[in-house]
Amino acid sequence: PYDVLIVGGGPAGSAAAVYAARKGIRTGIATGRMGGQVNDTMSIENYISVLETDGPKFSSALEAQVRHYGVDIMTQQEAAQLIAPSAPGELVEVKFANGGSLKSSTVILSTGARWRNVNVPGEEQYKNAGVNYCPHCDGPLYKGKRVAVIGGGNSGVEAAIDLAGIVQHVTLIEFANQLKADAVLVNKLNSLANVTVHVNAQTTEITGDGKKVNGISFKDRVSGEDRHVELEGVFVQIGLVPNTEWLKGSVELSRFGEIVVDAHGRTNIPGVFAGGDATTTPFKQIVIAAGDGAKCALSAFDYLIRMPVA
Ligand code: FAD
């Protein structure tokens, strides 16, 4: 068995692996792929001390550092079930979709999240070429340009307020007949001169010139009219879904499906810790996920040194 088994190899899991392995304890990492969502990003400009890098470069640097410390890396693994220790001090078991199973004294869950797609023509084609999901990450790339935000819940309205301070103009598109964000955010949004809100608006296409985005088309669901707005960028803000379906019934999840953690990264199961985008930790960013992973490894180590001697 492992001392620390990490499930999920993005920034959170990689940081956890480095911190655990440096304590000289048996560390394994089982993941779909190494690097996580970072693989899907073109440019990273907000990881502290790194002026600019790209996703694939950042991912291979993560993996290289994890390998450097001799961590067992198991890729193409899909965890399917977590079995809590039967008694205090017993092992935690993780079962995988391929039938395999691993046991460990402690487990760190860092399976991340995925952005919900709008699934309209142009979205897939122009990802990283005008279609974005993270205003903190990519907002500054649109300084002085025109953008749309799809989604009028809290994250969409927050994104529109944030972007309005950077870009020339924001078009916010909401499918329902009203914005669903908190009233205080909606009031703030309505006070901004460079934001136009369309409710009852169904996005039908993200248009482009073959290389990058040049507009967005939507249907007015009341009049049936088709509209088109010219712009340079689209931010899709219709939800971030944590990769925690497999934990339902074993680990406590929030109503959004996020793993509930305390300030030490502890879950409700002794010996099971969690960090990064899959958890209730606010703000889904690389630097935050990495910090979370480090914290989980140190918490796991703290737990291990307190385990009764057999
Ligand atoms: P993830 O990166 O999601 O990694 C989770 C890992 O777990 C994946 O490798 C996955 O394969 C694995 N996994 C999932 N389910 C299972 C399972 N059941 N069994 C085994 N393994 C599993 N943040 C920034 O700070 N700056 C940016 O510029 C930036 N740009 C971004 C651009 C895009 C397009 C996207 C999508 C995100 C961006 N982010 C950015 C956000 C950032 O990528 C995430 O906050 C960060 O990757 C979260 O790290 P994580 O380790 O928690 O999870």
py3Dmol code that shows the C-alpha trace and the ligand (Angstrom):
import py3Dmol

protein = """\
ATOM      1  CA  PRO A   1       0.000   0.000   0.000  1.00  0.00           C
ATOM      2  CA  TYR A   2       0.927   3.641  -0.390  1.00  0.00           C
ATOM      3  CA  ASP A   3       1.358   6.170   2.378  1.00  0.00           C
ATOM      4  CA  VAL A   4      -0.198   8.778   0.108  1.00  0.00           C
ATOM      5  CA  LEU A   5      -2.267   7.995  -2.984  1.00  0.00           C
ATOM      6  CA  ILE A   6      -3.232  11.009  -5.068  1.00  0.00           C
ATOM      7  CA  VAL A   7      -6.177  10.767  -7.464  1.00  0.00           C
ATOM      8  CA  GLY A   8      -5.959  13.411 -10.217  1.00  0.00           C
ATOM      9  CA  GLY A   9      -2.740  14.747 -11.764  1.00  0.00           C
ATOM     10  CA  GLY A  10      -3.396  18.427 -12.462  1.00  0.00           C
ATOM     11  CA  PRO A  11      -1.651  21.267 -10.606  1.00  0.00           C
ATOM     12  CA  ALA A  12      -3.221  20.262  -7.265  1.00  0.00           C
ATOM     13  CA  GLY A  13      -2.277  16.589  -7.552  1.00  0.00           C
ATOM     14  CA  SER A  14       1.207  17.354  -8.874  1.00  0.00           C
ATOM     15  CA  ALA A  15       1.952  19.750  -6.007  1.00  0.00           C
ATOM     16  CA  ALA A  16       0.641  17.175  -3.531  1.00  0.00           C
ATOM     17  CA  ALA A  17       2.901  14.511  -5.088  1.00  0.00           C
ATOM     18  CA  VAL A  18       6.019  16.673  -4.862  1.00  0.00           C
ATOM     19  CA  TYR A  19       5.334  17.656  -1.253  1.00  0.00           C
ATOM     20  CA  ALA A  20       4.519  14.087  -0.184  1.00  0.00           C
ATOM     21  CA  ALA A  21       7.474  12.484  -1.955  1.00  0.00           C
ATOM     22  CA  ARG A  22       9.868  15.017  -0.436  1.00  0.00           C
ATOM     23  CA  LYS A  23       8.850  13.663   2.983  1.00  0.00           C
ATOM     24  CA  GLY A  24      10.300  10.314   1.928  1.00  0.00           C
ATOM     25  CA  ILE A  25       6.964   8.486   2.028  1.00  0.00           C
ATOM     26  CA  ARG A  26       5.518   6.039  -0.537  1.00  0.00           C
ATOM     27  CA  THR A  27       3.611   8.228  -2.961  1.00  0.00           C
ATOM     28  CA  GLY A  28       1.530   7.293  -5.986  1.00  0.00           C
ATOM     29  CA  ILE A  29      -0.546   9.360  -8.383  1.00  0.00           C
ATOM     30  CA  ALA A  30      -3.370   7.842 -10.431  1.00  0.00           C
ATOM     31  CA  THR A  31      -4.918  10.114 -13.046  1.00  0.00           C
ATOM     32  CA  GLY A  32      -6.657  10.341 -16.379  1.00  0.00           C
ATOM     33  CA  ARG A  33      -3.863  12.514 -17.730  1.00  0.00           C
ATOM     34  CA  MET A  34      -1.028  14.488 -16.166  1.00  0.00           C
ATOM     35  CA  GLY A  35      -1.427  18.259 -16.209  1.00  0.00           C
ATOM     36  CA  GLY A  36      -5.224  18.370 -16.112  1.00  0.00           C
ATOM     37  CA  GLN A  37      -7.019  21.383 -17.546  1.00  0.00           C
ATOM     38  CA  VAL A  38      -3.711  23.148 -18.004  1.00  0.00           C
ATOM     39  CA  ASN A  39      -3.229  21.052 -21.152  1.00  0.00           C
ATOM     40  CA  ASP A  40      -6.147  22.898 -22.733  1.00  0.00           C
ATOM     41  CA  THR A  41      -4.891  26.417 -22.200  1.00  0.00           C
ATOM     42  CA  MET A  42      -2.745  28.348 -24.656  1.00  0.00           C
ATOM     43  CA  SER A  43      -1.200  31.064 -22.592  1.00  0.00           C
ATOM     44  CA  ILE A  44      -0.689  31.269 -18.827  1.00  0.00           C
ATOM     45  CA  GLU A  45       0.311  34.714 -17.567  1.00  0.00           C
ATOM     46  CA  ASN A  46      -0.731  34.598 -13.915  1.00  0.00           C
ATOM     47  CA  TYR A  47       1.353  31.847 -12.326  1.00  0.00           C
ATOM     48  CA  ILE A  48       3.511  33.729  -9.893  1.00  0.00           C
ATOM     49  CA  SER A  49       7.194  34.080 -10.915  1.00  0.00           C
ATOM     50  CA  VAL A  50       6.441  32.867 -14.468  1.00  0.00           C
ATOM     51  CA  LEU A  51       5.830  35.849 -16.725  1.00  0.00           C
ATOM     52  CA  GLU A  52       4.365  33.757 -19.511  1.00  0.00           C
ATOM     53  CA  THR A  53       4.147  30.095 -20.436  1.00  0.00           C
ATOM     54  CA  ASP A  54       1.799  27.825 -22.336  1.00  0.00           C
ATOM     55  CA  GLY A  55      -0.302  24.879 -21.173  1.00  0.00           C
ATOM     56  CA  PRO A  56       1.661  21.998 -22.695  1.00  0.00           C
ATOM     57  CA  LYS A  57       4.963  23.476 -21.400  1.00  0.00           C
ATOM     58  CA  PHE A  58       3.532  23.971 -17.927  1.00  0.00           C
ATOM     59  CA  SER A  59       2.102  20.416 -17.896  1.00  0.00           C
ATOM     60  CA  SER A  60       5.350  18.786 -18.911  1.00  0.00           C
ATOM     61  CA  ALA A  61       7.181  20.800 -16.251  1.00  0.00           C
ATOM     62  CA  LEU A  62       4.684  19.529 -13.648  1.00  0.00           C
ATOM     63  CA  GLU A  63       5.209  15.954 -14.755  1.00  0.00           C
ATOM     64  CA  ALA A  64       8.996  16.303 -14.847  1.00  0.00           C
ATOM     65  CA  GLN A  65       9.066  17.541 -11.263  1.00  0.00           C
ATOM     66  CA  VAL A  66       6.784  14.738 -10.051  1.00  0.00           C
ATOM     67  CA  ARG A  67       8.990  12.151 -11.835  1.00  0.00           C
ATOM     68  CA  HIS A  68      12.123  13.708 -10.375  1.00  0.00           C
ATOM     69  CA  TYR A  69      10.984  12.631  -6.904  1.00  0.00           C
ATOM     70  CA  GLY A  70      10.309   9.039  -7.924  1.00  0.00           C
ATOM     71  CA  VAL A  71       6.532   9.165  -7.547  1.00  0.00           C
ATOM     72  CA  ASP A  72       4.625   6.220  -9.129  1.00  0.00           C
ATOM     73  CA  ILE A  73       2.709   7.838 -11.970  1.00  0.00           C
ATOM     74  CA  MET A  74      -0.270   5.850 -13.272  1.00  0.00           C
ATOM     75  CA  THR A  75      -2.027   7.578 -16.191  1.00  0.00           C
ATOM     76  CA  GLN A  76      -5.222   6.639 -18.063  1.00  0.00           C
ATOM     77  CA  GLN A  77      -6.747   5.627 -14.752  1.00  0.00           C
ATOM     78  CA  GLU A  78     -10.335   6.495 -13.988  1.00  0.00           C
ATOM     79  CA  ALA A  79     -11.172   6.232 -10.308  1.00  0.00           C
ATOM     80  CA  ALA A  80     -14.685   4.838  -9.921  1.00  0.00           C
ATOM     81  CA  GLN A  81     -15.191   4.316  -6.171  1.00  0.00           C
ATOM     82  CA  LEU A  82     -13.646   5.303  -2.859  1.00  0.00           C
ATOM     83  CA  ILE A  83     -14.019   2.968   0.084  1.00  0.00           C
ATOM     84  CA  ALA A  84     -13.537   4.576   3.486  1.00  0.00           C
ATOM     85  CA  PRO A  85     -11.334   2.844   6.076  1.00  0.00           C
ATOM     86  CA  SER A  86     -13.337   0.252   8.027  1.00  0.00           C
ATOM     87  CA  ALA A  87     -11.829   1.436  11.316  1.00  0.00           C
ATOM     88  CA  PRO A  88      -9.526   4.282  12.368  1.00  0.00           C
ATOM     89  CA  GLY A  89      -6.012   3.584  11.131  1.00  0.00           C
ATOM     90  CA  GLU A  90      -7.172   1.114   8.428  1.00  0.00           C
ATOM     91  CA  LEU A  91      -6.412   1.665   4.737  1.00  0.00           C
ATOM     92  CA  VAL A  92      -8.485   3.666   2.249  1.00  0.00           C
ATOM     93  CA  GLU A  93      -9.236   1.852  -1.017  1.00  0.00           C
ATOM     94  CA  VAL A  94      -9.736   3.372  -4.457  1.00  0.00           C
ATOM     95  CA  LYS A  95     -11.298   1.215  -7.163  1.00  0.00           C
ATOM     96  CA  PHE A  96     -10.758   1.992 -10.831  1.00  0.00           C
ATOM     97  CA  ALA A  97     -12.985   1.659 -13.894  1.00  0.00           C
ATOM     98  CA  ASN A  98     -10.534  -0.874 -15.387  1.00  0.00           C
ATOM     99  CA  GLY A  99     -11.147  -3.239 -12.457  1.00  0.00           C
ATOM    100  CA  GLY A 100      -7.946  -2.430 -10.574  1.00  0.00           C
ATOM    101  CA  SER A 101      -7.760  -1.209  -7.004  1.00  0.00           C
ATOM    102  CA  LEU A 102      -5.174   0.563  -4.854  1.00  0.00           C
ATOM    103  CA  LYS A 103      -4.886   0.900  -1.084  1.00  0.00           C
ATOM    104  CA  SER A 104      -3.269   3.665   0.869  1.00  0.00           C
ATOM    105  CA  SER A 105      -3.037   5.037   4.403  1.00  0.00           C
ATOM    106  CA  THR A 106      -4.119   8.437   3.089  1.00  0.00           C
ATOM    107  CA  VAL A 107      -5.755   9.592  -0.141  1.00  0.00           C
ATOM    108  CA  ILE A 108      -5.673  13.052  -1.707  1.00  0.00           C
ATOM    109  CA  LEU A 109      -8.523  13.789  -4.117  1.00  0.00           C
ATOM    110  CA  SER A 110      -7.638  16.316  -6.833  1.00  0.00           C
ATOM    111  CA  THR A 111      -9.807  15.366  -9.802  1.00  0.00           C
ATOM    112  CA  GLY A 112     -10.466  18.965 -10.856  1.00  0.00           C
ATOM    113  CA  ALA A 113     -13.408  20.215 -12.855  1.00  0.00           C
ATOM    114  CA  ARG A 114     -14.606  20.860 -16.393  1.00  0.00           C
ATOM    115  CA  TRP A 115     -16.330  23.886 -17.907  1.00  0.00           C
ATOM    116  CA  ARG A 116     -19.819  23.286 -19.242  1.00  0.00           C
ATOM    117  CA  ASN A 117     -19.936  23.940 -22.993  1.00  0.00           C
ATOM    118  CA  VAL A 118     -22.752  25.774 -24.814  1.00  0.00           C
ATOM    119  CA  ASN A 119     -22.513  23.279 -27.676  1.00  0.00           C
ATOM    120  CA  VAL A 120     -23.125  25.671 -30.555  1.00  0.00           C
ATOM    121  CA  PRO A 121     -21.272  25.804 -33.895  1.00  0.00           C
ATOM    122  CA  GLY A 122     -17.964  27.657 -33.533  1.00  0.00           C
ATOM    123  CA  GLU A 123     -17.371  26.869 -29.862  1.00  0.00           C
ATOM    124  CA  GLU A 124     -15.080  23.902 -30.435  1.00  0.00           C
ATOM    125  CA  GLN A 125     -13.442  25.416 -33.534  1.00  0.00           C
ATOM    126  CA  TYR A 126     -12.483  28.693 -31.821  1.00  0.00           C
ATOM    127  CA  LYS A 127     -11.428  27.413 -28.384  1.00  0.00           C
ATOM    128  CA  ASN A 128      -8.269  29.373 -27.537  1.00  0.00           C
ATOM    129  CA  ALA A 129      -8.987  31.565 -30.582  1.00  0.00           C
ATOM    130  CA  GLY A 130     -11.618  33.812 -29.075  1.00  0.00           C
ATOM    131  CA  VAL A 131     -13.691  31.320 -27.066  1.00  0.00           C
ATOM    132  CA  ASN A 132     -12.734  31.447 -23.383  1.00  0.00           C
ATOM    133  CA  TYR A 133     -13.978  30.080 -20.081  1.00  0.00           C
ATOM    134  CA  CYS A 134     -11.921  31.930 -17.481  1.00  0.00           C
ATOM    135  CA  PRO A 135     -12.172  35.732 -17.155  1.00  0.00           C
ATOM    136  CA  HIS A 136      -9.333  35.900 -14.577  1.00  0.00           C
ATOM    137  CA  CYS A 137      -7.092  34.063 -17.023  1.00  0.00           C
ATOM    138  CA  ASP A 138      -7.998  35.499 -20.394  1.00  0.00           C
ATOM    139  CA  GLY A 139      -9.831  38.774 -19.690  1.00  0.00           C
ATOM    140  CA  PRO A 140      -6.673  40.905 -20.014  1.00  0.00           C
ATOM    141  CA  LEU A 141      -6.120  39.564 -23.560  1.00  0.00           C
ATOM    142  CA  TYR A 142      -9.205  41.563 -24.652  1.00  0.00           C
ATOM    143  CA  LYS A 143      -8.143  44.979 -23.385  1.00  0.00           C
ATOM    144  CA  GLY A 144      -9.933  47.618 -25.491  1.00  0.00           C
ATOM    145  CA  LYS A 145     -11.835  44.956 -27.510  1.00  0.00           C
ATOM    146  CA  ARG A 146     -15.467  43.780 -27.585  1.00  0.00           C
ATOM    147  CA  VAL A 147     -16.590  40.576 -25.868  1.00  0.00           C
ATOM    148  CA  ALA A 148     -19.731  38.634 -25.018  1.00  0.00           C
ATOM    149  CA  VAL A 149     -20.452  36.674 -21.862  1.00  0.00           C
ATOM    150  CA  ILE A 150     -22.836  33.737 -22.202  1.00  0.00           C
ATOM    151  CA  GLY A 151     -24.703  33.113 -18.942  1.00  0.00           C
ATOM    152  CA  GLY A 152     -26.440  35.426 -16.498  1.00  0.00           C
ATOM    153  CA  GLY A 153     -25.949  33.533 -13.247  1.00  0.00           C
ATOM    154  CA  ASN A 154     -23.480  34.703 -10.604  1.00  0.00           C
ATOM    155  CA  SER A 155     -20.394  33.645 -12.547  1.00  0.00           C
ATOM    156  CA  GLY A 156     -21.620  35.233 -15.793  1.00  0.00           C
ATOM    157  CA  VAL A 157     -22.570  38.529 -14.185  1.00  0.00           C
ATOM    158  CA  GLU A 158     -19.329  38.611 -12.144  1.00  0.00           C
ATOM    159  CA  ALA A 159     -17.412  37.966 -15.362  1.00  0.00           C
ATOM    160  CA  ALA A 160     -19.272  40.773 -17.164  1.00  0.00           C
ATOM    161  CA  ILE A 161     -18.531  43.248 -14.342  1.00  0.00           C
ATOM    162  CA  ASP A 162     -14.887  42.170 -14.260  1.00  0.00           C
ATOM    163  CA  LEU A 163     -14.494  42.376 -18.050  1.00  0.00           C
ATOM    164  CA  ALA A 164     -16.294  45.735 -18.311  1.00  0.00           C
ATOM    165  CA  GLY A 165     -13.342  47.270 -16.469  1.00  0.00           C
ATOM    166  CA  ILE A 166     -10.871  45.968 -19.054  1.00  0.00           C
ATOM    167  CA  VAL A 167     -12.584  45.718 -22.432  1.00  0.00           C
ATOM    168  CA  GLN A 168     -14.362  48.285 -24.598  1.00  0.00           C
ATOM    169  CA  HIS A 169     -17.798  46.655 -24.509  1.00  0.00           C
ATOM    170  CA  VAL A 170     -19.508  43.604 -23.019  1.00  0.00           C
ATOM    171  CA  THR A 171     -22.654  41.909 -24.389  1.00  0.00           C
ATOM    172  CA  LEU A 172     -24.236  39.602 -21.824  1.00  0.00           C
ATOM    173  CA  ILE A 173     -26.489  36.865 -23.176  1.00  0.00           C
ATOM    174  CA  GLU A 174     -28.938  35.021 -20.912  1.00  0.00           C
ATOM    175  CA  PHE A 175     -31.292  32.287 -22.098  1.00  0.00           C
ATOM    176  CA  ALA A 176     -33.925  32.750 -19.350  1.00  0.00           C
ATOM    177  CA  ASN A 177     -36.237  35.756 -19.068  1.00  0.00           C
ATOM    178  CA  GLN A 178     -34.143  37.353 -16.322  1.00  0.00           C
ATOM    179  CA  LEU A 179     -30.636  37.322 -14.868  1.00  0.00           C
ATOM    180  CA  LYS A 180     -30.273  34.752 -12.116  1.00  0.00           C
ATOM    181  CA  ALA A 181     -27.366  36.400 -10.305  1.00  0.00           C
ATOM    182  CA  ASP A 182     -27.668  37.999  -6.840  1.00  0.00           C
ATOM    183  CA  ALA A 183     -29.479  41.359  -6.898  1.00  0.00           C
ATOM    184  CA  VAL A 184     -26.399  43.246  -5.703  1.00  0.00           C
ATOM    185  CA  LEU A 185     -24.446  41.980  -8.733  1.00  0.00           C
ATOM    186  CA  VAL A 186     -27.290  42.709 -11.150  1.00  0.00           C
ATOM    187  CA  ASN A 187     -27.536  46.284  -9.814  1.00  0.00           C
ATOM    188  CA  LYS A 188     -23.814  46.741 -10.232  1.00  0.00           C
ATOM    189  CA  LEU A 189     -24.003  45.375 -13.772  1.00  0.00           C
ATOM    190  CA  ASN A 190     -26.880  47.688 -14.674  1.00  0.00           C
ATOM    191  CA  SER A 191     -24.857  50.693 -13.494  1.00  0.00           C
ATOM    192  CA  LEU A 192     -22.117  50.041 -16.068  1.00  0.00           C
ATOM    193  CA  ALA A 193     -22.269  52.114 -19.250  1.00  0.00           C
ATOM    194  CA  ASN A 194     -20.386  49.674 -21.512  1.00  0.00           C
ATOM    195  CA  VAL A 195     -22.532  46.574 -20.904  1.00  0.00           C
ATOM    196  CA  THR A 196     -25.585  45.495 -22.949  1.00  0.00           C
ATOM    197  CA  VAL A 197     -27.771  42.729 -21.523  1.00  0.00           C
ATOM    198  CA  HIS A 198     -29.964  40.452 -23.651  1.00  0.00           C
ATOM    199  CA  VAL A 199     -32.369  38.160 -21.799  1.00  0.00           C
ATOM    200  CA  ASN A 200     -34.542  35.537 -23.518  1.00  0.00           C
ATOM    201  CA  ALA A 201     -31.607  35.138 -25.857  1.00  0.00           C
ATOM    202  CA  GLN A 202     -30.533  31.763 -27.177  1.00  0.00           C
ATOM    203  CA  THR A 203     -26.971  31.621 -28.476  1.00  0.00           C
ATOM    204  CA  THR A 204     -27.027  29.916 -31.862  1.00  0.00           C
ATOM    205  CA  GLU A 205     -23.476  30.314 -33.178  1.00  0.00           C
ATOM    206  CA  ILE A 206     -20.051  31.731 -32.407  1.00  0.00           C
ATOM    207  CA  THR A 207     -18.905  33.051 -35.747  1.00  0.00           C
ATOM    208  CA  GLY A 208     -15.351  33.485 -37.014  1.00  0.00           C
ATOM    209  CA  ASP A 209     -13.174  34.134 -40.032  1.00  0.00           C
ATOM    210  CA  GLY A 210     -11.708  30.625 -40.005  1.00  0.00           C
ATOM    211  CA  LYS A 211      -8.877  31.658 -37.665  1.00  0.00           C
ATOM    212  CA  LYS A 212     -10.534  33.550 -34.848  1.00  0.00           C
ATOM    213  CA  VAL A 213     -13.854  34.698 -33.460  1.00  0.00           C
ATOM    214  CA  ASN A 214     -15.547  37.705 -35.119  1.00  0.00           C
ATOM    215  CA  GLY A 215     -19.044  37.621 -33.630  1.00  0.00           C
ATOM    216  CA  ILE A 216     -21.900  35.896 -31.906  1.00  0.00           C
ATOM    217  CA  SER A 217     -25.391  35.052 -33.182  1.00  0.00           C
ATOM    218  CA  PHE A 218     -28.424  34.564 -30.991  1.00  0.00           C
ATOM    219  CA  LYS A 219     -32.164  34.222 -31.336  1.00  0.00           C
ATOM    220  CA  ASP A 220     -34.553  36.484 -29.442  1.00  0.00           C
ATOM    221  CA  ARG A 221     -36.837  33.835 -27.921  1.00  0.00           C
ATOM    222  CA  VAL A 222     -39.771  36.252 -27.660  1.00  0.00           C
ATOM    223  CA  SER A 223     -39.788  37.875 -31.110  1.00  0.00           C
ATOM    224  CA  GLY A 224     -38.076  34.959 -32.876  1.00  0.00           C
ATOM    225  CA  GLU A 225     -35.700  37.460 -34.460  1.00  0.00           C
ATOM    226  CA  ASP A 226     -32.099  36.406 -35.248  1.00  0.00           C
ATOM    227  CA  ARG A 227     -29.445  38.838 -34.024  1.00  0.00           C
ATOM    228  CA  HIS A 228     -25.715  39.101 -34.647  1.00  0.00           C
ATOM    229  CA  VAL A 229     -23.128  41.117 -32.684  1.00  0.00           C
ATOM    230  CA  GLU A 230     -19.598  41.719 -33.977  1.00  0.00           C
ATOM    231  CA  LEU A 231     -16.897  41.172 -31.374  1.00  0.00           C
ATOM    232  CA  GLU A 232     -13.493  39.644 -30.706  1.00  0.00           C
ATOM    233  CA  GLY A 233     -14.085  37.314 -27.750  1.00  0.00           C
ATOM    234  CA  VAL A 234     -16.699  35.139 -26.051  1.00  0.00           C
ATOM    235  CA  PHE A 235     -16.641  33.994 -22.425  1.00  0.00           C
ATOM    236  CA  VAL A 236     -18.781  30.930 -21.720  1.00  0.00           C
ATOM    237  CA  GLN A 237     -20.002  31.096 -18.106  1.00  0.00           C
ATOM    238  CA  ILE A 238     -22.666  28.464 -17.746  1.00  0.00           C
ATOM    239  CA  GLY A 239     -21.071  26.388 -15.040  1.00  0.00           C
ATOM    240  CA  LEU A 240     -17.964  24.616 -13.818  1.00  0.00           C
ATOM    241  CA  VAL A 241     -18.688  20.969 -13.068  1.00  0.00           C
ATOM    242  CA  PRO A 242     -16.460  19.210 -10.517  1.00  0.00           C
ATOM    243  CA  ASN A 243     -15.230  15.711 -11.490  1.00  0.00           C
ATOM    244  CA  THR A 244     -16.729  14.146  -8.388  1.00  0.00           C
ATOM    245  CA  GLU A 245     -19.637  12.055  -9.691  1.00  0.00           C
ATOM    246  CA  TRP A 246     -17.717   8.956  -8.622  1.00  0.00           C
ATOM    247  CA  LEU A 247     -17.591  10.134  -4.993  1.00  0.00           C
ATOM    248  CA  LYS A 248     -21.351  10.515  -4.486  1.00  0.00           C
ATOM    249  CA  GLY A 249     -22.397   8.581  -1.424  1.00  0.00           C
ATOM    250  CA  SER A 250     -18.869   8.178  -0.028  1.00  0.00           C
ATOM    251  CA  VAL A 251     -17.427  11.672   0.483  1.00  0.00           C
ATOM    252  CA  GLU A 252     -19.452  14.711   1.560  1.00  0.00           C
ATOM    253  CA  LEU A 253     -20.176  16.974  -1.433  1.00  0.00           C
ATOM    254  CA  SER A 254     -21.722  20.461  -1.554  1.00  0.00           C
ATOM    255  CA  ARG A 255     -24.935  21.031  -3.508  1.00  0.00           C
ATOM    256  CA  PHE A 256     -22.718  21.973  -6.464  1.00  0.00           C
ATOM    257  CA  GLY A 257     -20.948  18.622  -6.240  1.00  0.00           C
ATOM    258  CA  GLU A 258     -17.757  20.097  -4.787  1.00  0.00           C
ATOM    259  CA  ILE A 259     -15.873  18.059  -2.169  1.00  0.00           C
ATOM    260  CA  VAL A 260     -16.396  19.796   1.178  1.00  0.00           C
ATOM    261  CA  VAL A 261     -13.014  20.552   2.774  1.00  0.00           C
ATOM    262  CA  ASP A 262     -11.840  22.448   5.841  1.00  0.00           C
ATOM    263  CA  ALA A 263      -8.879  24.829   6.065  1.00  0.00           C
ATOM    264  CA  HIS A 264      -6.490  21.835   6.241  1.00  0.00           C
ATOM    265  CA  GLY A 265      -7.929  20.153   3.154  1.00  0.00           C
ATOM    266  CA  ARG A 266      -9.625  17.470   5.286  1.00  0.00           C
ATOM    267  CA  THR A 267     -12.814  15.806   3.994  1.00  0.00           C
ATOM    268  CA  ASN A 268     -15.406  14.104   6.209  1.00  0.00           C
ATOM    269  CA  ILE A 269     -13.461  10.822   5.943  1.00  0.00           C
ATOM    270  CA  PRO A 270     -10.400  10.468   8.212  1.00  0.00           C
ATOM    271  CA  GLY A 271      -7.259  10.103   6.090  1.00  0.00           C
ATOM    272  CA  VAL A 272      -8.933  11.479   2.940  1.00  0.00           C
ATOM    273  CA  PHE A 273      -7.964  14.994   1.869  1.00  0.00           C
ATOM    274  CA  ALA A 274      -8.925  17.056  -1.183  1.00  0.00           C
ATOM    275  CA  GLY A 275      -7.761  20.178  -2.993  1.00  0.00           C
ATOM    276  CA  GLY A 276      -8.105  22.265  -6.141  1.00  0.00           C
ATOM    277  CA  ASP A 277     -11.031  22.792  -8.529  1.00  0.00           C
ATOM    278  CA  ALA A 278     -12.884  19.665  -7.316  1.00  0.00           C
ATOM    279  CA  THR A 279     -13.397  21.167  -3.863  1.00  0.00           C
ATOM    280  CA  THR A 280     -15.203  23.984  -2.080  1.00  0.00           C
ATOM    281  CA  THR A 281     -11.974  26.028  -2.137  1.00  0.00           C
ATOM    282  CA  PRO A 282     -13.009  29.320  -3.754  1.00  0.00           C
ATOM    283  CA  PHE A 283     -11.474  30.670  -7.009  1.00  0.00           C
ATOM    284  CA  LYS A 284     -10.472  28.042  -9.535  1.00  0.00           C
ATOM    285  CA  GLN A 285      -6.930  28.933 -10.553  1.00  0.00           C
ATOM    286  CA  ILE A 286      -3.637  27.089 -11.058  1.00  0.00           C
ATOM    287  CA  VAL A 287      -1.783  28.877  -8.279  1.00  0.00           C
ATOM    288  CA  ILE A 288      -4.650  28.176  -5.866  1.00  0.00           C
ATOM    289  CA  ALA A 289      -4.911  24.512  -6.865  1.00  0.00           C
ATOM    290  CA  ALA A 290      -1.139  24.087  -6.460  1.00  0.00           C
ATOM    291  CA  GLY A 291      -1.248  25.691  -3.000  1.00  0.00           C
ATOM    292  CA  ASP A 292      -4.127  23.427  -2.071  1.00  0.00           C
ATOM    293  CA  GLY A 293      -2.227  20.332  -3.186  1.00  0.00           C
ATOM    294  CA  ALA A 294       0.797  21.272  -1.082  1.00  0.00           C
ATOM    295  CA  LYS A 295      -1.486  21.853   1.899  1.00  0.00           C
ATOM    296  CA  CYS A 296      -3.162  18.445   1.457  1.00  0.00           C
ATOM    297  CA  ALA A 297       0.195  16.644   1.349  1.00  0.00           C
ATOM    298  CA  LEU A 298       1.350  18.344   4.547  1.00  0.00           C
ATOM    299  CA  SER A 299      -1.994  17.528   6.206  1.00  0.00           C
ATOM    300  CA  ALA A 300      -1.683  13.894   5.084  1.00  0.00           C
ATOM    301  CA  PHE A 301       1.840  13.735   6.498  1.00  0.00           C
ATOM    302  CA  ASP A 302       0.599  15.206   9.754  1.00  0.00           C
ATOM    303  CA  TYR A 303      -2.103  12.508   9.837  1.00  0.00           C
ATOM    304  CA  LEU A 304       0.424   9.726   9.120  1.00  0.00           C
ATOM    305  CA  ILE A 305       2.807  10.666  11.919  1.00  0.00           C
ATOM    306  CA  ARG A 306      -0.103  10.522  14.341  1.00  0.00           C
ATOM    307  CA  MET A 307      -1.217   7.030  13.268  1.00  0.00           C
ATOM    308  CA  PRO A 308      -0.905   4.504  16.095  1.00  0.00           C
ATOM    309  CA  VAL A 309       2.176   2.273  15.810  1.00  0.00           C
ATOM    310  CA  ALA A 310       1.110  -1.218  14.702  1.00  0.00           C
TER     311      ALA A 310
END
"""
ligand_1 = """\
53
FAD
P -7.435 19.791 -13.064
O -6.447 20.640 -13.737
O -8.826 19.749 -13.578
O -6.842 18.310 -13.037
C -7.618 17.218 -12.624
C -7.004 15.912 -13.091
O -7.765 14.837 -12.550
C -7.005 15.709 -14.596
O -5.716 15.360 -14.975
C -7.979 14.554 -14.860
O -7.490 13.711 -15.885
C -7.961 13.838 -13.533
N -9.222 13.143 -13.205
C -10.492 13.638 -13.243
N -11.381 12.708 -12.844
C -10.663 11.598 -12.532
C -10.987 10.281 -12.056
N -12.242 9.908 -11.787
N -9.962 9.406 -11.856
C -8.680 9.743 -12.092
N -8.307 10.970 -12.545
C -9.284 11.875 -12.761
N -5.894 28.989 -14.379
C -4.945 29.927 -14.178
O -4.512 30.120 -13.034
N -4.435 30.643 -15.231
C -4.834 30.450 -16.514
O -4.357 31.128 -17.435
C -5.833 29.470 -16.755
N -6.323 29.268 -18.001
C -7.242 28.286 -18.200
C -7.675 28.052 -19.512
C -8.573 27.037 -19.786
C -8.997 26.780 -21.206
C -9.073 26.227 -18.707
C -10.029 25.091 -18.982
C -8.682 26.481 -17.393
C -7.765 27.514 -17.135
N -7.337 27.813 -15.828
C -6.351 28.749 -15.638
C -7.863 27.077 -14.652
C -6.866 26.002 -14.210
O -6.520 25.205 -15.307
C -7.473 25.154 -13.090
O -7.840 25.981 -11.995
C -6.487 24.096 -12.578
O -6.020 23.293 -13.624
C -7.127 23.225 -11.512
O -6.224 22.260 -11.103
P -6.673 20.899 -10.424
O -5.422 20.145 -10.192
O -7.568 21.175 -9.287
O -7.598 20.150 -11.502
"""
view = py3Dmol.view(width=600, height=400)
view.addModel(protein, "pdb")
view.setStyle({"model": 0}, {"cartoon": {"style": "trace"}})
view.addModel(ligand_1, "xyz")
view.setStyle({"model": 1}, {"stick": {}})
view.zoomTo()
view.show()
